[in-house]
Amino acid sequence: MNTIIEPFRIKSVDPIRMSEPEERRRHLQQAEFNLFRIPAEHVIIDLLTDSGTGAMSSAQWAGMMEGDESYAGAKSYYRFHTAVENLTGIPNILPTHQGRASERLLVEALIGSGDAGRGLVVPNNAHFDTTRANIEHCNAQAIDLLTEAGLQPTLEAPFKGNMDTVALKKLLNDRAADVPFVMMTVTCNSNGGQPVSLENLRAVRAICDKYGKPLILDAARFAENSWLIRQREPGQGDRSPSAITRDMFDLCDGATISAKKDGIVNIGGVLLLRDDEMFQRASNLLILTEGFVTYGGLAGRDLEAMAIGFTEALREDYLRYRLRSVEYLGEKLLDGGVSIMQPPGGHAVYIDAEAFCSHIPREHFPGQALVCALYEHGGIRACEIGSVMLGDHAVMELVRLAIPRRTYTQSHIDYVIEVVLDLQERRKLIPGMQIIEQAPALRHFTARFAPV
Ligand code: F0G
């Protein structure tokens, strides 16, 4: 059969409260046009993030009941350890409460704290904002080395998450001593959830070997990356997602994982470091701020849910449905004439807000204008990834429709498509935005706006 169905039945439901545009206009005004300030119960379809918002399986819920809450050496820890070692082949594993905790430990273990990073530079295909913030926190510089193709929204290319290996070679050639480690983010969230090929990972590995640098994977969406490799990379079409995932981890010296994505849990993370000395340093830091090494700031039940989630995320029927539902949303928006980041990546569709709101200049934040309009028009909450979030680092003005895992059905997605296409008809009426008040860092969470 050709119809790809959600490979699960629903046995617990969470009601959605419907609302009218007038009510939502009021909520927008009260929230001063910042979608982070809107209570979730006033949102119809919440596409703010795919992080921690997925639905757990009945097996995961059952696992939570089995959670062993012993302080040290809980059964749940050993189950978690076995699952992650099977997945990655790396035996040095720390649980953390989420991705950014792993990032903080990584940076402190490999660079140091305070001013230790001054003069150092950490390259990545593109850093996620928390990774960048953690690196900059010790005064090191975080730089993005995406290929030219990765920065062109409408260009169809299979691996727009790839790193520009010429640029990496040049950086290491010029300033090898200043580079403590190299990172690769799979899939690359900052430019549309775009995948990285095994070929590119191997090339980056070879360069790291030449200069003796550790390669660290930001593997939040490892399963989605493995499926896109299977679909798009020559010679990978009949390999299993687990085998491809293993190849990805075999190429790295360590990894940070936010389990809130492909771990399909509401909270959790992992830090992996092959080198025993580095691992020991990170373990000591974990004990200092997160908790003992066998729970890392989580409950035993969270470790159970992660162990099961990591396995479920690699099931072929799940990945086929997951990637197809994102692709479906992208296709329908494209067919309707909406300019999106192409091809759609693993976890989200990114609308080119500058094209959608071509009457709004950059200084009036076309992305922020569009997220407000989507909310007012259809109760959809999306996320601006443009100059509000990234400031001067913004290369594109994007609006991300992130799809939580196993949470919404096709009719929810059809509703989203209808809202976006209907809004497109009247897009010239969308007002630009101005910032009334903002915080010095990560301003998108709390800034207040007003229509121009
Ligand atoms: N790395 C990537 C690629 C991410 O997308 C995220 C989180 C993190 C690290 C940090 O993980 O949230 O568990 O601390 N991304 C979320 C998002 C927040 O909406 O894309 P965390």
Boltz pocket constraint, residues with backbone or C-beta under 6 A from the ligand:
constraints:
  - pocket:
      binder: B
      contacts: [[A, 48], [A, 49], [A, 50], [A, 51], [A, 97], [A, 98], [A, 99], [A, 100], [A, 101], [A, 128], [A, 130], [A, 131], [A, 185], [A, 186], [A, 187], [A, 189], [A, 218], [A, 220], [A, 258], [A, 259], [A, 260], [A, 268], [A, 269]]
      max_distance: 6.0
